[in-house]
Amino acid sequence: MGWKHRKRLILAGLHCFDSRFLRAFLTLGSQMNRQLYLGIETSCDETAASVVDAGRHVLSSVVVSQNQTHQAFGGVVPEVAARQHVETLNQVVSDALSSAHVNPHELCGIACTNGPGLIGTLLVGLCAAKALSWVWQVPLFTVDHLLAHVCANYINSDLEPPFVALLVSGGHTQIIHCKSYRELEIIGQTRDDAAGEAFDKVGRLLGLPYPGGPAIDKWALQGNPDAFKFPEGVVSGLDFSFSGLKTAVLRTVEKLPKPLPIADLAASFQSAAVKVLVRKTLLAQEERKVDRIVVAGGVAANSGLRAQLKSRSPVAVYLPAIDLCTDNAAMVAAGAYFCGVSADLDVRAYSRR
């Protein structure tokens, strides 16, 4: 073999080595710049785990719902929910890590919801997060469940505080002035039933399956929102009340002949509930003089609420993706990045604030 031919082979080999080295170096560099958090969510009846990079980019999100289990009871049975979390959580965490192609030593932190929620179900996720943090020697973070719902809006968006957030879920209805990632002020809240709770109870009155919110939304699309005049609930300031609206639907149902006009009842109820939610949110935006409105929580998936806020708001409206409205772990991991609380292994769960 001549020298010129050998020289070409040597240069080709060096070129291949340099290319492989460069690719490996760039890959390592990109991994070193990542800020990966594993989120765990077990506050109610969803078992969830997710890996999120820098609070914005979801690498994996695994959610196992227990809706079918609890439908027979018309609501969540805490003991049953906790036992199913115990059976499911290990596999859910494993699937989240493998789907994200992430090893535990790459994580910046493990985050979990430690409240508010069902205390038995919260303990399952909290104990799991503590164990993984200790075994893997990865920092532990806790995230308030309600704040995590707000943080769902940071995912795949350019949202930054300040803004006004309407938090609407099965257990809470609040208007929050988010002044920074960590500085929040509750400026309005329900005085009785939460919006999601009212949806579920009215759904039960109409004979719809649990959870009632999605079922009412589906039927409302086929009904006349002006068929029945239901009260919005007159409360001063930015607070809400849904007990009167719920009772008005009950009294109407009791007087109507069977079969019930479910579509019209659902549309009329949803219209009344959405009107007051939108009106108070826009009032809060005007009072606080912010140029962004955020919606969070399970009821944020309601098509009527999403459409009304978008059409009536004078400022930008941020809505999470539908799969990020209900309980999930991606919002917990995002919350850990933006506003998580560094925790020791003796941190406790709480059912209420």
N, C-alpha and C positions, 0 to 999 in steps of 0.2 A: 504494500500500500504506500503510495507516494506521500510526501510531506504535505502537499497542498490538500489532498483528500483528508489526511489526518487532522489538519488544521480546521477544515470545515466541520468535521465531526465534533472536535473539541468546542468550537464556538457554538455549535448547535446545542451541545449538552449544557454549556454555561447559560445559554439563553433559556433553556427549559428550566434549569435550576433557579435562575433569577425570577422567572415568571411564577413558578410555584411558591418561591419565597415571598415574592411581592403579594400574591394573593393571600397567603397565610398571614402575612403581616397586616394587611388591610382588614382581614376578617377579625383578627385579634384586636385590632384597634377599635373596630366598630363595636365589638362585644364589651371592651373596656369602657366605652362611652355610654353603654346602656345602663338604665336605672330601673331594674326589674323588681316588681313587687308581686308577691303571691297574695291574693285576696281570698278570704274564706267567709262565707255568709250562711248562717243558720238561724236567723232571728225568728223565723216563723215556719213556713212549710215548704220552702225551697232549699235544697242542699246544693250549694254552688261553690266553685273555685275558679279562679281566673289569674292569668299572668298579664300584667300591664306594664308597658315601658314608658317611663317619665310621665305617668298620669294621663297620657293622651292616646296611646296606641295599644290596642288590645291584641295580644299575641295568642290568647286562648280564652275561652269562656265556656264553662261546662255548668249546666243547670239541670237538676233533676227535680221536677215538680211532684208534689203529692196531691194535686187537685183531685184525681180520681179516688184516692183513698178517703178523702174527707167529704166528698160529695154526698155520701150516704148519711152523713151527720148534719149536713147543711152548714158546716163551718169547721174550723180547725180544732181538732182535739189535741191539746198540748202534749200529753203523754205519748200518744201515738206518733205525733210529729217528731218528738225527741228520739224515740226508738228507731224510726226510719233514718234519721240523721246518723245515728250510730252505725247502722248497717251499711250506709251508702257513702259516707264522707271519705273514707280512705281511698276508694276507687275513683271518686270524683277528683280529689287532689292529684292522684297519680295521672289521670287522664289530662288534667289541665297542664301539668308539667310536660308530659310527653307531646301533647299537641303543640305546645309552644317551643319544643326542642330546647328546653332549659333544664340545666342541672341545679340542684339546690345550692351549690357553692357559688352560683352566679347571681343569686338573689341579694338585693339590698335590704329587703325586709319581708316579714310575714305579717299580714294585716288581717284583723278579724273584727267583726261587729261585736261589741260587748254590751250593747243596749241602745235604745230601748227595744223591748221585744218580749217574747215568751221566755221566762227565765230558764226553763228546762232545756229548750232548744238552743238558747244562747250559750249555755254551759258546754254543750257538745262541741261547738265550733271554737269556743275560747280555750277549752282544755286541749283540743287538737292543735291549735296554733301554738300554745305554750310548749307542748311536747315537741313539735317540729322545730321550734325556735331553739330549744335546749339541745336537741340531738344534732341539728345541723349547724349550731352556733351562728344563727342568723338573727339580727335584731327583731324584736316583737313590737308591733304597733297596734293600737286600738283606734277604731273609727266609730263615732256616733252614727247610728243607723240612719237617722233623718238627714244628717249632713252628708252622708254617703249618697243619698238619693240626689241631692243637689249637685254633688260632684260628678254624677253620671253625665251632666251636660258638658263637662270639660273634655270628655272622650271624643276624639275625632272632630274637634272644633277649636276655634281660636278664642273662645270665651275667656274673659278675665273680669274680675270685680272692678268697680262696684256694679251691682244690679239688684233688682227686686226679684225674689223667688216665690212662686206659689207652690207650696208643697201640699199635695193632695194624695192621701193614701187611705188604706182601710182603717188605720188607727189614728191618723193625725190630719188636720187641715190647718195650715199656717201660712202667713205671709211673712217672709224674712227679708230684711234689708242686709244684704251681704256687702259689707264695706271693704273687706279684703278677704283673702283666702281663709283667714282665721278669725276675723272680727265680724260677728253676726248679731243682729238684733231682731227678735221676734216682735213684729209690730201689729200683728193681727192673728187670731186663731179662733177655732170653734169653741162655743160655750157648751156644747152638748155632743151630738153625734158628729163624727168625722164624715167627710163627703163619701169616701169609699164605703164606710159602714152603712150610710143611708142607701147607697146603690145596692148593697148586698141585701139589706132588709126589705127594700121595695121589690127586689128581684124575687125574694121568697114569697112576698104577698101575691105576686103575679104567677107564682108556680114555676119560676124559671130555675134552672140548675145553678148550683154554686160553682164558681163565684158569680154573683149577680151582676157586677159591673159590665163585663164583656157581653153578657147575654142581653142586658138592657140596651147597650149601645147597638147591638145587631138588630134588635127589634125596632129601635127608634128610627132607624134608617127607612123603615117601611111605613111609619106612622105619621100622623098629623100633630105637630107640636102645639097647635092651637086648639086641639080638640077639648082639652080640659084646662081650666085656669087654676093652677096651683100657686100658693104663696111662695115668695122667694125667701122669706125670713127676714124681718126688719130688726136689725141690730145696729146700734150706733158705731161709728168709727169703722175700723177695718176688721172687726170680728164677724164671725159667722154663727148661724144657727140653722140646723137641718132637721131638728125634731118636729117642728111644725109642718114642714113639707112632707115628712114621712107620715105623720098622722093624717094629713089631708088626703094623701093617696089611700091610706087605710080606710078612711070614712067613705071615700068615693067607691072603692072596691066593694065595700059592704052593701052599698045601695044599688050597684049595677046588677042587671040580670046576667046569667051565665049563658053562653061562654063570654068571657071578658074580652073587650077590645084591647088585647095586650099591646099591639103595636102603637095605638094612640095613647094609651096610658104610659107606656115607656117613653114615647117621644115627648109627651107633655111634662113628665117628671124630669127627664134629662134637660129639657129646655129651661125649666125653672132653676135647676141646680147650676147649670152652666152660666146662666145669666148673672147670678149673684157672684159666682167665682170670678168671672171676667170683670164685672163692674168694680168689685173691690180691688182687684189686682191693678186695674188701670188707675184707680184712685190713688193707690199706694205709689205707683210709678210717678204720677203727677206730683204728689206731696214730697217725695224724696228726690225728685228731679234727676233720675237716672235715665240712661239711654239704652238700657237692656232689660228685658223681662225673661225670666227663666221659669220653666214649669218642670216639676219633678214629682215622683211618686207613681203608684200604680194607676191612678185616675188620669195621669198625664197621657195615657194611651187612648183616652176617650176621643173619638173622632169629632164629636161636637165641640168639645172644649178646645181642641187643637185648631179647628177651623175658625171658631169665633175669635179666639185671641189673635190669630194671624190676620184676620180681616179687620179687626177693630183697633188693634194696637198702633199708636203713632210711632213706636220705636221697634227696634229689632226684637224678635221673639225667638228664644232658643228652646228647642224641644228635643229631648233625648230620643234616640231610636226606640222603636216599640219594644224591642227585647231588653232595653235598658231601663224601661219604666218600672216594671215589676222587680221584685227582689233578685239581685244578681251579685256576683262577687267582683265583677269588673269595676263597679262603682266603689267598692270597698278598697280595692287596690289603688284606684285613682285618688280616693280620699286619703290614703296613707301618704301618698306622694305630696299632696297639696296641704294637708292639714292634719295628718295623723299624729297621735300622741305616743311618744316612746314609752313603753310599758315594761315593768318587771314581771316576773313569773307569779307574783302574788296579786296581780290586778284582778278585780272582780267584775262580774256581770251585774247589770241592773235592769229591771223591767220597766221602770219609768224614770224620767229625768228628775 
